[in-house]
Amino acid sequence: SAVHVLMNHYPERLGVAYVVNAPWLFGTLWSIVSPFVDPVTRAKIRFVNYRAPAGLVSSDTASVKSAATSAATAPSPLLDTVHPSMLLAEYGGDFRFAYDHDQCWEDAPKTVPTSAAG
């Protein structure tokens, strides 16, 4: 029913949906469900298997090394749609993000509006 609502009431809202590094089960389920999905909507769903080149992402701190180290590797298919500055480096872009809980927790009150009721 959710697919019906999305296909009939919001058909042009979706530009493209990427399913990145999905387990094999998703591909199997999609092959079963996709014949029942409108062809226009079906064409907007893309499965992408992209692994960052070895050494690009550090496993201990989730920090990302320079994308220049991956110049010889194939470009990410996500770059067809997403600008490199907006795509995480581990998916082939230039954006680097390292989560720091203490910093995020400190900044949260500044970014979340407080209720007018108090």
Salt bridges, closest charged atoms under 4 A:
GLU12 OE1 - LYS44 NZ 3.53
ASP107 OD1 - LYS110 NZ 3.49
